Amino acid sequence: MGALQLLRQNRPFRSLWSARVISFAGDSLSLVALMLHVASTTGQALAVSLLLLAGDFAPALFSPLTGAISDRFNLKRVMISCELIQGALLVLIALAMPPLPLLLALVAARAVAGHVFLPASRAAVPALVPGDTLETANSTLGFGTNASEALGPLLAAALFPLVGIRGVLLADAASFLASAVMLASLPSLPHASSGEQARPSLLQDAKLGLGYILSAPAVRVIALGFFAIVLFNGVDDVALVVLAKETLRAGDSAVGLLLGAVGLGLLAGYALLARYGSRASMAVMLLLGFGVSSIGNLLTGLAWAVSAAFAMQAVRGAGIAAMDVATNTLLQRLVPPELLGRVFGNLHGAIGVAAALSYVGGGLLLDATSAPVTLLVAGAGGTVATLATGFALPAALRKSTRG
């Protein structure tokens, strides 16, 4: 079944897809607005970095709990509540425009709510689509959310002259309200263990989720592999800026081209996977995605011109799409439904930690060497991580199948 056919014929999935696309577009709107606001009011690059850390790293600290919430309550109610909370926090930010410390706290709180929503939405997919269309569903979601995320800054640029920063923030709040309305049309999605009379505490649920990842061989290998890939390659966004301006002696437009190349590759990758992904082995696709995304950075480090770097980063984007679809589909098939939210919550939390470590370690390497060296090290490290995952994954999958 193709992506368009799935969206036409499956109304609940179409509602989930539409809700995520709208809220992702709103997210990118508010990110641009808040970055401009912080930069103009503080004049400090550090303040912008703190804003990004509050949105990306802070939720990772709570990932065992955010995933446990998805497994504990009705998924539909969890998702609607998260969207309404995020919208309310954005309204508060837009009306108050608080000083930086309070702004960072509010941004972190909104990000935590979003981090509860993410595993809940991932866990909802298997309940909304047949098992043999999971690849198509995940590819379709990836294409829609990445396309809307790429469109967000363009919408922000168009809205700023008309409504200003406050107006853009309120537009994002409205997107969360619209998302909640669409999610209200979903069927009830009770948690998988809703028949139990008594449940352990939320902390115990979180501990059980971490314990499951450590004890399930295939899930453990996938999570560790994904963590390692992001740990090595997460610095590429920073390295690409330096590569374009200092190594290749190009202007700001070249920076935009290189950063946009990954997005174009992502969209192309998701579109191809939505059409043909169901024919491929998800384990093979996972390793292919790990390898292509890493080798793309390695070859970018050898690039002699902006055009060559652009091509390598576009290919890298297609690899990222493959590893995203394969990871989601494998976990949705391997993990028991009552643990799916916790697994996705912990995975995305680990990815956030890996990205933060990559920014720090990669930034130090970038200062000590150069952009080409940093990209070569990132790509080589990711390639080694791919080989290690490829060595461990087949046996781990066999153990999971026997289990």
C-alpha atoms as a printed R data frame, in Angstrom:
    type eleno elety resid chain resno       x       y      z
1   ATOM     1    CA   MET     A     1   0.000   0.000  0.000
2   ATOM     2    CA   GLY     A     2   1.395   3.416 -1.003
3   ATOM     3    CA   ALA     A     3   1.545   6.520  1.182
4   ATOM     4    CA   LEU     A     4  -1.337   8.349 -0.522
5   ATOM     5    CA   GLN     A     5  -3.495   5.246 -0.459
6   ATOM     6    CA   LEU     A     6  -2.794   4.762  3.248
7   ATOM     7    CA   LEU     A     7  -3.713   8.376  3.993
8   ATOM     8    CA   ARG     A     8  -6.898   8.158  1.908
9   ATOM     9    CA   GLN     A     9  -8.147   4.871  3.296
10  ATOM    10    CA   ASN     A    10  -7.083   5.093  6.949
11  ATOM    11    CA   ARG     A    11  -8.823   8.047  8.581
12  ATOM    12    CA   PRO     A    12  -7.308   7.600 12.081
13  ATOM    13    CA   PHE     A    13  -3.776   7.498 10.660
14  ATOM    14    CA   ARG     A    14  -4.576  10.522  8.503
15  ATOM    15    CA   SER     A    15  -5.621  12.417 11.639
16  ATOM    16    CA   LEU     A    16  -2.395  11.493 13.436
17  ATOM    17    CA   TRP     A    17  -0.329  12.420 10.377
18  ATOM    18    CA   SER     A    18  -2.079  15.773  9.982
19  ATOM    19    CA   ALA     A    19  -1.714  16.583 13.685
20  ATOM    20    CA   ARG     A    20   2.010  15.870 13.668
21  ATOM    21    CA   VAL     A    21   2.621  17.811 10.458
22  ATOM    22    CA   ILE     A    22   0.835  20.890 11.806
23  ATOM    23    CA   SER     A    23   2.564  20.840 15.194
24  ATOM    24    CA   PHE     A    24   6.016  20.278 13.624
25  ATOM    25    CA   ALA     A    25   5.504  23.294 11.366
26  ATOM    26    CA   GLY     A    26   4.496  25.343 14.389
27  ATOM    27    CA   ASP     A    27   7.539  24.138 16.318
28  ATOM    28    CA   SER     A    28   9.933  25.389 13.665
29  ATOM    29    CA   LEU     A    29   8.055  28.702 13.594
30  ATOM    30    CA   SER     A    30   8.510  29.284 17.317
31  ATOM    31    CA   LEU     A    31  12.148  28.122 17.303
32  ATOM    32    CA   VAL     A    32  13.079  30.795 14.779
33  ATOM    33    CA   ALA     A    33  11.084  33.413 16.700
34  ATOM    34    CA   LEU     A    34  12.647  32.558 20.064
35  ATOM    35    CA   MET     A    35  16.178  32.465 18.655
36  ATOM    36    CA   LEU     A    36  15.696  35.935 17.152
37  ATOM    37    CA   HIS     A    37  14.137  37.225 20.369
38  ATOM    38    CA   VAL     A    38  16.963  35.914 22.562
39  ATOM    39    CA   ALA     A    39  19.658  37.113 20.162
40  ATOM    40    CA   SER     A    40  18.184  40.619 19.938
41  ATOM    41    CA   THR     A    41  17.474  41.060 23.664
42  ATOM    42    CA   THR     A    42  20.699  39.564 25.042
43  ATOM    43    CA   GLY     A    43  23.154  40.012 22.197
44  ATOM    44    CA   GLN     A    44  24.904  36.826 23.312
45  ATOM    45    CA   ALA     A    45  25.506  33.664 21.307
46  ATOM    46    CA   LEU     A    46  25.702  31.761 24.602
47  ATOM    47    CA   ALA     A    47  22.097  32.686 25.360
48  ATOM    48    CA   VAL     A    48  20.975  31.200 22.026
49  ATOM    49    CA   SER     A    49  22.965  28.046 22.803
50  ATOM    50    CA   LEU     A    50  21.265  27.793 26.195
51  ATOM    51    CA   LEU     A    51  17.897  28.136 24.490
52  ATOM    52    CA   LEU     A    52  18.715  25.229 22.172
53  ATOM    53    CA   LEU     A    53  19.974  23.118 25.076
54  ATOM    54    CA   ALA     A    54  16.786  23.825 27.047
55  ATOM    55    CA   GLY     A    55  14.743  22.567 24.115
56  ATOM    56    CA   ASP     A    56  16.882  19.574 23.170
57  ATOM    57    CA   PHE     A    57  18.859  18.339 26.173
58  ATOM    58    CA   ALA     A    58  16.564  19.073 29.123
59  ATOM    59    CA   PRO     A    59  13.834  16.621 27.991
60  ATOM    60    CA   ALA     A    60  16.435  13.866 27.669
61  ATOM    61    CA   LEU     A    61  16.964  13.964 31.428
62  ATOM    62    CA   PHE     A    62  13.324  12.960 31.966
63  ATOM    63    CA   SER     A    63  13.053  10.411 29.143
64  ATOM    64    CA   PRO     A    64  12.523   7.332 31.378
65  ATOM    65    CA   LEU     A    65   9.506   9.083 32.927
66  ATOM    66    CA   THR     A    66   8.108  10.623 29.738
67  ATOM    67    CA   GLY     A    67   8.026   7.241 28.032
68  ATOM    68    CA   ALA     A    68   6.450   5.618 31.094
69  ATOM    69    CA   ILE     A    69   3.549   8.086 30.909
70  ATOM    70    CA   SER     A    70   2.761   6.851 27.390
71  ATOM    71    CA   ASP     A    71   2.570   3.257 28.627
72  ATOM    72    CA   ARG     A    72   0.515   4.174 31.678
73  ATOM    73    CA   PHE     A    73  -2.396   6.146 30.244
74  ATOM    74    CA   ASN     A    74  -4.666   6.247 27.209
75  ATOM    75    CA   LEU     A    75  -2.442   7.305 24.300
76  ATOM    76    CA   LYS     A    76  -5.092   9.534 22.751
77  ATOM    77    CA   ARG     A    77  -5.551  11.478 26.001
78  ATOM    78    CA   VAL     A    78  -1.799  11.729 26.509
79  ATOM    79    CA   MET     A    79  -1.241  13.205 23.055
80  ATOM    80    CA   ILE     A    80  -4.127  15.685 23.308
81  ATOM    81    CA   SER     A    81  -3.013  16.798 26.784
82  ATOM    82    CA   CYS     A    82   0.563  17.316 25.604
83  ATOM    83    CA   GLU     A    83  -0.532  19.466 22.669
84  ATOM    84    CA   LEU     A    84  -2.781  21.611 24.876
85  ATOM    85    CA   ILE     A    85  -0.014  22.049 27.485
86  ATOM    86    CA   GLN     A    86   2.478  23.091 24.822
87  ATOM    87    CA   GLY     A    87   0.007  25.544 23.333
88  ATOM    88    CA   ALA     A    88  -0.738  27.087 26.746
89  ATOM    89    CA   LEU     A    89   2.969  27.501 27.539
90  ATOM    90    CA   LEU     A    90   3.548  29.228 24.212
91  ATOM    91    CA   VAL     A    91   0.677  31.618 24.861
92  ATOM    92    CA   LEU     A    92   2.273  32.431 28.231
93  ATOM    93    CA   ILE     A    93   5.665  33.026 26.603
94  ATOM    94    CA   ALA     A    94   4.142  35.198 23.862
95  ATOM    95    CA   LEU     A    95   2.184  37.388 26.270
96  ATOM    96    CA   ALA     A    96   4.843  37.722 28.968
97  ATOM    97    CA   MET     A    97   8.094  37.671 26.959
98  ATOM    98    CA   PRO     A    98   9.834  36.806 30.248
99  ATOM    99    CA   PRO     A    99  13.515  37.379 31.100
100 ATOM   100    CA   LEU     A   100  15.980  34.747 29.954
101 ATOM   101    CA   PRO     A   101  16.039  32.460 33.054
102 ATOM   102    CA   LEU     A   102  12.243  32.149 33.160
103 ATOM   103    CA   LEU     A   103  12.074  31.846 29.370
104 ATOM   104    CA   LEU     A   104  14.514  28.931 29.464
105 ATOM   105    CA   ALA     A   105  12.424  27.235 32.157
106 ATOM   106    CA   LEU     A   106   9.233  27.629 30.109
107 ATOM   107    CA   VAL     A   107  10.940  26.385 26.944
108 ATOM   108    CA   ALA     A   108  12.268  23.363 28.840
109 ATOM   109    CA   ALA     A   109   8.777  22.621 30.222
110 ATOM   110    CA   ARG     A   110   7.280  22.813 26.740
111 ATOM   111    CA   ALA     A   111  10.021  20.533 25.421
112 ATOM   112    CA   VAL     A   112   9.309  17.968 28.158
113 ATOM   113    CA   ALA     A   113   5.639  17.951 27.166
114 ATOM   114    CA   GLY     A   114   6.731  17.410 23.576
115 ATOM   115    CA   HIS     A   115   8.968  14.575 24.719
116 ATOM   116    CA   VAL     A   116   5.935  12.891 26.296
117 ATOM   117    CA   PHE     A   117   4.004  13.330 23.045
118 ATOM   118    CA   LEU     A   118   6.709  11.822 20.823
119 ATOM   119    CA   PRO     A   119   6.834   8.263 22.246
120 ATOM   120    CA   ALA     A   120   3.038   8.272 22.588
121 ATOM   121    CA   SER     A   121   2.662   9.088 18.895
122 ATOM   122    CA   ARG     A   122   5.202   6.415 17.938
123 ATOM   123    CA   ALA     A   123   3.418   3.853 20.108
124 ATOM   124    CA   ALA     A   124   0.060   4.780 18.544
125 ATOM   125    CA   VAL     A   125   1.099   3.904 14.991
126 ATOM   126    CA   PRO     A   126   0.891   0.073 15.339
127 ATOM   127    CA   ALA     A   127  -2.597   0.466 16.817
128 ATOM   128    CA   LEU     A   128  -3.780   2.513 13.830
129 ATOM   129    CA   VAL     A   129  -2.323   0.700 10.815
130 ATOM   130    CA   PRO     A   130  -1.982  -2.989  9.809
131 ATOM   131    CA   GLY     A   131   1.361  -4.567 10.629
132 ATOM   132    CA   ASP     A   132   2.351  -4.982  6.989
133 ATOM   133    CA   THR     A   133   2.061  -1.212  6.377
134 ATOM   134    CA   LEU     A   134   4.255  -0.032  9.269
135 ATOM   135    CA   GLU     A   135   7.139   0.817  6.921
136 ATOM   136    CA   THR     A   136   4.876   2.934  4.744
137 ATOM   137    CA   ALA     A   137   3.266   4.611  7.749
138 ATOM   138    CA   ASN     A   138   6.603   5.536  9.336
139 ATOM   139    CA   SER     A   139   7.979   6.804  6.010
140 ATOM   140    CA   THR     A   140   4.853   8.885  5.423
141 ATOM   141    CA   LEU     A   141   5.102  10.410  8.899
142 ATOM   142    CA   GLY     A   142   8.787  11.157  8.379
143 ATOM   143    CA   PHE     A   143   8.172  12.841  5.049
144 ATOM   144    CA   GLY     A   144   5.318  14.970  6.369
145 ATOM   145    CA   THR     A   145   7.021  16.116  9.561
146 ATOM   146    CA   ASN     A   146  10.343  16.905  7.881
147 ATOM   147    CA   ALA     A   147   8.653  18.774  5.055
148 ATOM   148    CA   SER     A   148   6.649  20.885  7.500
149 ATOM   149    CA   GLU     A   149   9.742  21.477  9.642
150 ATOM   150    CA   ALA     A   150  11.600  22.730  6.576
151 ATOM   151    CA   LEU     A   151   8.660  24.951  5.619
152 ATOM   152    CA   GLY     A   152   8.415  26.483  9.092
153 ATOM   153    CA   PRO     A   153  11.313  28.987  8.787
154 ATOM   154    CA   LEU     A   154   9.928  30.185  5.443
155 ATOM   155    CA   LEU     A   155   6.525  30.744  7.043
156 ATOM   156    CA   ALA     A   156   8.223  32.555  9.910
157 ATOM   157    CA   ALA     A   157  10.005  34.858  7.465
158 ATOM   158    CA   ALA     A   158   6.669  35.689  5.829
159 ATOM   159    CA   LEU     A   159   4.855  36.259  9.136
160 ATOM   160    CA   PHE     A   160   7.459  38.377 10.969
161 ATOM   161    CA   PRO     A   161   6.728  41.611  9.030
162 ATOM   162    CA   LEU     A   162   2.986  41.121  9.557
163 ATOM   163    CA   VAL     A   163   2.606  39.965 13.170
164 ATOM   164    CA   GLY     A   164   6.047  40.179 14.790
165 ATOM   165    CA   ILE     A   165   7.632  37.686 17.174
166 ATOM   166    CA   ARG     A   166   4.610  37.561 19.497
167 ATOM   167    CA   GLY     A   167   2.321  36.824 16.587
168 ATOM   168    CA   VAL     A   168   4.523  34.007 15.357
169 ATOM   169    CA   LEU     A   169   4.565  32.455 18.840
170 ATOM   170    CA   LEU     A   170   0.778  32.705 19.025
171 ATOM   171    CA   ALA     A   171   0.554  31.076 15.585
172 ATOM   172    CA   ASP     A   172   2.548  28.138 16.970
173 ATOM   173    CA   ALA     A   173   0.170  27.966 19.943
174 ATOM   174    CA   ALA     A   174  -2.737  27.841 17.496
175 ATOM   175    CA   SER     A   175  -1.037  24.976 15.650
176 ATOM   176    CA   PHE     A   176  -0.997  22.928 18.851
177 ATOM   177    CA   LEU     A   177  -4.704  23.625 19.362
178 ATOM   178    CA   ALA     A   178  -5.433  22.536 15.792
179 ATOM   179    CA   SER     A   179  -3.377  19.393 16.365
180 ATOM   180    CA   ALA     A   180  -5.350  18.582 19.516
181 ATOM   181    CA   VAL     A   181  -8.629  18.991 17.617
182 ATOM   182    CA   MET     A   182  -7.448  16.539 14.944
183 ATOM   183    CA   LEU     A   183  -6.265  14.042 17.561
184 ATOM   184    CA   ALA     A   184  -9.718  14.169 19.170
185 ATOM   185    CA   SER     A   185 -11.072  12.265 16.147
186 ATOM   186    CA   LEU     A   186  -8.840   9.254 16.896
187 ATOM   187    CA   PRO     A   187 -10.399   6.134 18.403
188 ATOM   188    CA   SER     A   188  -9.660   5.468 22.058
189 ATOM   189    CA   LEU     A   189  -6.130   4.087 22.478
190 ATOM   190    CA   PRO     A   190  -5.970   2.568 25.979
191 ATOM   191    CA   HIS     A   191  -2.567   1.458 27.248
192 ATOM   192    CA   ALA     A   192  -1.791  -2.182 26.544
193 ATOM   193    CA   SER     A   193  -1.992  -3.253 30.194
194 ATOM   194    CA   SER     A   194  -5.224  -1.393 30.929
195 ATOM   195    CA   GLY     A   195  -6.795  -4.560 32.265
196 ATOM   196    CA   GLU     A   196  -4.482  -4.696 35.248
197 ATOM   197    CA   GLN     A   197  -6.095  -3.763 38.559
198 ATOM   198    CA   ALA     A   198  -2.938  -2.359 40.096
199 ATOM   199    CA   ARG     A   199   0.158  -0.801 38.563
200 ATOM   200    CA   PRO     A   200   3.544  -0.014 40.055
201 ATOM   201    CA   SER     A   201   4.504   3.604 40.660
202 ATOM   202    CA   LEU     A   202   5.626   5.821 37.794
203 ATOM   203    CA   LEU     A   203   9.249   5.524 38.955
204 ATOM   204    CA   GLN     A   204   8.982   1.733 39.007
205 ATOM   205    CA   ASP     A   205   7.462   1.804 35.526
206 ATOM   206    CA   ALA     A   206  10.403   3.917 34.357
207 ATOM   207    CA   LYS     A   207  12.871   1.488 35.943
208 ATOM   208    CA   LEU     A   208  11.150  -1.452 34.242
209 ATOM   209    CA   GLY     A   209  11.447   0.311 30.908
210 ATOM   210    CA   LEU     A   210  15.190   0.811 31.311
211 ATOM   211    CA   GLY     A   211  15.572  -2.772 32.478
212 ATOM   212    CA   TYR     A   212  13.743  -4.078 29.420
213 ATOM   213    CA   ILE     A   213  16.084  -2.251 27.020
214 ATOM   214    CA   LEU     A   214  19.111  -3.704 28.801
215 ATOM   215    CA   SER     A   215  17.669  -7.232 28.796
216 ATOM   216    CA   ALA     A   216  16.289  -7.388 25.225
217 ATOM   217    CA   PRO     A   217  19.250  -8.133 22.919
218 ATOM   218    CA   ALA     A   218  17.903  -6.695 19.646
219 ATOM   219    CA   VAL     A   219  16.467  -3.559 21.271
220 ATOM   220    CA   ARG     A   220  19.730  -2.993 23.135
221 ATOM   221    CA   VAL     A   221  21.814  -3.315 19.961
222 ATOM   222    CA   ILE     A   222  19.552  -0.962 17.996
223 ATOM   223    CA   ALA     A   223  19.558   1.654 20.763
224 ATOM   224    CA   LEU     A   224  23.334   1.501 21.285
225 ATOM   225    CA   GLY     A   225  23.946   1.659 17.546
226 ATOM   226    CA   PHE     A   226  21.698   4.699 17.112
227 ATOM   227    CA   PHE     A   227  23.340   6.389 20.109
228 ATOM   228    CA   ALA     A   228  26.820   5.821 18.653
229 ATOM   229    CA   ILE     A   229  25.846   7.125 15.206
230 ATOM   230    CA   VAL     A   230  24.476  10.363 16.668
231 ATOM   231    CA   LEU     A   231  27.423  10.669 19.071
232 ATOM   232    CA   PHE     A   232  29.875  10.679 16.171
233 ATOM   233    CA   ASN     A   233  27.849  12.536 13.544
234 ATOM   234    CA   GLY     A   234  25.822  15.060 15.549
235 ATOM   235    CA   VAL     A   235  28.500  17.736 15.176
236 ATOM   236    CA   ASP     A   236  28.107  17.933 11.403
237 ATOM   237    CA   ASP     A   237  25.782  20.944 11.473
238 ATOM   238    CA   VAL     A   238  28.481  23.037 13.161
239 ATOM   239    CA   ALA     A   239  31.275  21.567 11.041
240 ATOM   240    CA   LEU     A   240  29.417  22.334  7.804
241 ATOM   241    CA   VAL     A   241  29.269  26.033  8.637
242 ATOM   242    CA   VAL     A   242  33.031  26.141  9.199
243 ATOM   243    CA   LEU     A   243  33.683  23.963  6.125
244 ATOM   244    CA   ALA     A   244  31.771  26.320  3.845
245 ATOM   245    CA   LYS     A   245  33.162  29.582  5.178
246 ATOM   246    CA   GLU     A   246  36.748  28.755  6.148
247 ATOM   247    CA   THR     A   247  37.784  25.689  4.149
248 ATOM   248    CA   LEU     A   248  35.896  26.191  0.897
249 ATOM   249    CA   ARG     A   249  35.975  30.018  1.170
250 ATOM   250    CA   ALA     A   250  32.307  30.343  0.251
251 ATOM   251    CA   GLY     A   251  29.661  32.785  1.476
252 ATOM   252    CA   ASP     A   252  26.594  32.564  3.679
253 ATOM   253    CA   SER     A   253  24.490  31.224  0.813
254 ATOM   254    CA   ALA     A   254  26.787  28.191  0.623
255 ATOM   255    CA   VAL     A   255  26.167  27.525  4.323
256 ATOM   256    CA   GLY     A   256  22.442  27.515  3.653
257 ATOM   257    CA   LEU     A   257  22.906  25.157  0.719
258 ATOM   258    CA   LEU     A   258  24.913  22.641  2.740
259 ATOM   259    CA   LEU     A   259  22.532  22.730  5.695
260 ATOM   260    CA   GLY     A   260  19.567  22.394  3.343
261 ATOM   261    CA   ALA     A   261  21.093  19.457  1.459
262 ATOM   262    CA   VAL     A   262  20.380  17.037  4.309
263 ATOM   263    CA   GLY     A   263  16.759  18.159  4.382
264 ATOM   264    CA   LEU     A   264  16.366  17.537  0.666
265 ATOM   265    CA   GLY     A   265  17.951  14.104  1.044
266 ATOM   266    CA   LEU     A   266  15.618  13.325  3.928
267 ATOM   267    CA   LEU     A   267  12.530  14.192  1.908
268 ATOM   268    CA   ALA     A   268  13.727  12.158 -1.068
269 ATOM   269    CA   GLY     A   269  14.576   9.229  1.204
270 ATOM   270    CA   TYR     A   270  11.214   9.253  2.961
271 ATOM   271    CA   ALA     A   271   9.371   9.524 -0.359
272 ATOM   272    CA   LEU     A   272  11.221   6.508 -1.788
273 ATOM   273    CA   LEU     A   273  10.747   4.487  1.384
274 ATOM   274    CA   ALA     A   274   7.037   5.273  1.502
275 ATOM   275    CA   ARG     A   275   6.730   3.763 -1.963
276 ATOM   276    CA   TYR     A   276   9.219   0.918 -1.867
277 ATOM   277    CA   GLY     A   277  10.202   0.451  1.783
278 ATOM   278    CA   SER     A   278   7.868  -2.480  2.444
279 ATOM   279    CA   ARG     A   279   9.931  -4.615  0.053
280 ATOM   280    CA   ALA     A   280  13.151  -4.257  2.063
281 ATOM   281    CA   SER     A   281  14.471  -5.960  5.177
282 ATOM   282    CA   MET     A   282  14.301  -3.480  8.038
283 ATOM   283    CA   ALA     A   283  17.515  -4.832  9.578
284 ATOM   284    CA   VAL     A   284  19.378  -4.299  6.308
285 ATOM   285    CA   MET     A   285  17.817  -0.862  5.930
286 ATOM   286    CA   LEU     A   286  18.916   0.085  9.448
287 ATOM   287    CA   LEU     A   287  22.541  -0.825  8.739
288 ATOM   288    CA   LEU     A   288  22.386   0.847  5.331
289 ATOM   289    CA   GLY     A   289  21.076   4.010  6.952
290 ATOM   290    CA   PHE     A   290  23.768   3.962  9.643
291 ATOM   291    CA   GLY     A   291  26.484   3.425  7.015
292 ATOM   292    CA   VAL     A   292  25.283   5.927  4.410
293 ATOM   293    CA   SER     A   293  24.723   8.683  6.984
294 ATOM   294    CA   SER     A   294  28.243   8.176  8.350
295 ATOM   295    CA   ILE     A   295  30.060   7.757  5.028
296 ATOM   296    CA   GLY     A   296  28.252  10.877  3.808
297 ATOM   297    CA   ASN     A   297  30.055  12.904  6.478
298 ATOM   298    CA   LEU     A   298  33.361  11.149  5.812
299 ATOM   299    CA   LEU     A   299  33.205  11.987  2.088
300 ATOM   300    CA   THR     A   300  32.083  15.544  2.863
301 ATOM   301    CA   GLY     A   301  35.364  15.939  4.747
302 ATOM   302    CA   LEU     A   302  37.142  15.145  1.463
303 ATOM   303    CA   ALA     A   303  34.993  17.519 -0.611
304 ATOM   304    CA   TRP     A   304  36.893  19.968 -2.830
305 ATOM   305    CA   ALA     A   305  33.925  22.219 -3.632
306 ATOM   306    CA   VAL     A   306  30.538  23.239 -2.280
307 ATOM   307    CA   SER     A   307  28.803  21.217 -4.990
308 ATOM   308    CA   ALA     A   308  30.575  18.016 -3.920
309 ATOM   309    CA   ALA     A   309  29.784  18.640 -0.249
310 ATOM   310    CA   PHE     A   310  26.152  19.344 -1.178
311 ATOM   311    CA   ALA     A   311  25.868  16.006 -3.007
312 ATOM   312    CA   MET     A   312  27.391  14.068 -0.112
313 ATOM   313    CA   GLN     A   313  25.095  15.714  2.441
314 ATOM   314    CA   ALA     A   314  22.037  14.999  0.288
315 ATOM   315    CA   VAL     A   315  23.020  11.331  0.206
316 ATOM   316    CA   ARG     A   316  23.567  11.500  3.968
317 ATOM   317    CA   GLY     A   317  20.007  12.798  4.378
318 ATOM   318    CA   ALA     A   318  18.631   9.770  2.547
319 ATOM   319    CA   GLY     A   319  20.624   7.563  4.934
320 ATOM   320    CA   ILE     A   320  19.130   9.318  7.953
321 ATOM   321    CA   ALA     A   321  15.635   8.698  6.551
322 ATOM   322    CA   ALA     A   322  16.435   4.997  6.177
323 ATOM   323    CA   MET     A   323  17.736   4.605  9.726
324 ATOM   324    CA   ASP     A   324  14.752   6.500 11.143
325 ATOM   325    CA   VAL     A   325  12.138   4.386  9.343
326 ATOM   326    CA   ALA     A   326  13.975   1.127 10.063
327 ATOM   327    CA   THR     A   327  14.448   1.923 13.758
328 ATOM   328    CA   ASN     A   328  10.807   2.849 14.294
329 ATOM   329    CA   THR     A   329   9.487  -0.158 12.372
330 ATOM   330    CA   LEU     A   330  11.807  -2.677 14.049
331 ATOM   331    CA   LEU     A   331  10.970  -1.427 17.534
332 ATOM   332    CA   GLN     A   332   7.229  -1.356 16.814
333 ATOM   333    CA   ARG     A   333   7.481  -5.024 15.811
334 ATOM   334    CA   LEU     A   334   9.938  -6.225 18.466
335 ATOM   335    CA   VAL     A   335   8.740  -4.454 21.612
336 ATOM   336    CA   PRO     A   336   5.603  -5.540 23.508
337 ATOM   337    CA   PRO     A   337   2.891  -2.858 23.220
338 ATOM   338    CA   GLU     A   338   2.866  -2.236 26.980
339 ATOM   339    CA   LEU     A   339   6.557  -1.196 26.832
340 ATOM   340    CA   LEU     A   340   6.655   0.630 23.516
341 ATOM   341    CA   GLY     A   341   6.289   4.144 24.930
342 ATOM   342    CA   ARG     A   342   9.129   3.623 27.389
343 ATOM   343    CA   VAL     A   343  11.437   2.226 24.725
344 ATOM   344    CA   PHE     A   344  10.796   5.147 22.377
345 ATOM   345    CA   GLY     A   345  11.049   7.661 25.221
346 ATOM   346    CA   ASN     A   346  14.401   6.305 26.363
347 ATOM   347    CA   LEU     A   347  15.708   6.030 22.805
348 ATOM   348    CA   HIS     A   348  14.931   9.651 22.016
349 ATOM   349    CA   GLY     A   349  16.339  10.714 25.372
350 ATOM   350    CA   ALA     A   350  19.568   8.864 24.603
351 ATOM   351    CA   ILE     A   351  19.691  10.533 21.186
352 ATOM   352    CA   GLY     A   352  19.399  13.935 22.880
353 ATOM   353    CA   VAL     A   353  22.291  13.105 25.209
354 ATOM   354    CA   ALA     A   354  24.385  11.814 22.300
355 ATOM   355    CA   ALA     A   355  23.737  14.993 20.313
356 ATOM   356    CA   ALA     A   356  24.755  17.194 23.251
357 ATOM   357    CA   LEU     A   357  27.964  15.201 23.772
358 ATOM   358    CA   SER     A   358  28.673  15.401 20.051
359 ATOM   359    CA   TYR     A   359  28.263  19.183 20.074
360 ATOM   360    CA   VAL     A   360  30.726  19.527 22.939
361 ATOM   361    CA   GLY     A   361  33.319  16.949 21.861
362 ATOM   362    CA   GLY     A   362  33.017  17.798 18.189
363 ATOM   363    CA   GLY     A   363  33.279  21.501 18.927
364 ATOM   364    CA   LEU     A   364  36.526  20.947 20.805
365 ATOM   365    CA   LEU     A   365  37.874  18.828 17.938
366 ATOM   366    CA   LEU     A   366  36.780  21.478 15.452
367 ATOM   367    CA   ASP     A   367  38.662  24.191 17.356
368 ATOM   368    CA   ALA     A   368  41.776  22.012 17.662
369 ATOM   369    CA   THR     A   369  41.874  20.839 14.023
370 ATOM   370    CA   SER     A   370  39.631  21.789 11.086
371 ATOM   371    CA   ALA     A   371  36.234  21.098  9.585
372 ATOM   372    CA   PRO     A   372  37.503  18.433  7.142
373 ATOM   373    CA   VAL     A   373  39.310  16.562  9.931
374 ATOM   374    CA   THR     A   374  36.232  16.758 12.173
375 ATOM   375    CA   LEU     A   375  33.962  15.383  9.428
376 ATOM   376    CA   LEU     A   376  36.454  12.627  8.616
377 ATOM   377    CA   VAL     A   377  36.636  11.585 12.275
378 ATOM   378    CA   ALA     A   378  32.836  11.759 12.612
379 ATOM   379    CA   GLY     A   379  32.271   9.686  9.489
380 ATOM   380    CA   ALA     A   380  34.960   7.136 10.354
381 ATOM   381    CA   GLY     A   381  33.618   6.733 13.884
382 ATOM   382    CA   GLY     A   382  30.085   6.278 12.573
383 ATOM   383    CA   THR     A   383  31.304   3.705 10.062
384 ATOM   384    CA   VAL     A   384  32.996   1.700 12.829
385 ATOM   385    CA   ALA     A   385  29.772   1.900 14.865
386 ATOM   386    CA   THR     A   386  27.836   0.628 11.823
387 ATOM   387    CA   LEU     A   387  30.171  -2.349 11.445
388 ATOM   388    CA   ALA     A   388  29.876  -3.162 15.160
389 ATOM   389    CA   THR     A   389  26.081  -2.982 14.949
390 ATOM   390    CA   GLY     A   390  26.079  -5.155 11.835
391 ATOM   391    CA   PHE     A   391  28.170  -7.752 13.639
392 ATOM   392    CA   ALA     A   392  25.899  -7.856 16.706
393 ATOM   393    CA   LEU     A   393  22.419  -7.353 15.211
394 ATOM   394    CA   PRO     A   394  21.769 -10.696 13.421
395 ATOM   395    CA   ALA     A   395  22.439 -12.778 16.531
396 ATOM   396    CA   ALA     A   396  20.431 -10.361 18.677
397 ATOM   397    CA   LEU     A   397  17.452 -10.600 16.307
398 ATOM   398    CA   ARG     A   398  17.629 -14.399 16.378
399 ATOM   399    CA   LYS     A   399  17.558 -14.366 20.185
400 ATOM   400    CA   SER     A   400  14.562 -12.009 20.145
401 ATOM   401    CA   THR     A   401  12.735 -14.253 17.662
402 ATOM   402    CA   ARG     A   402  13.355 -17.335 19.804
403 ATOM   403    CA   GLY     A   403  12.227 -15.401 22.867
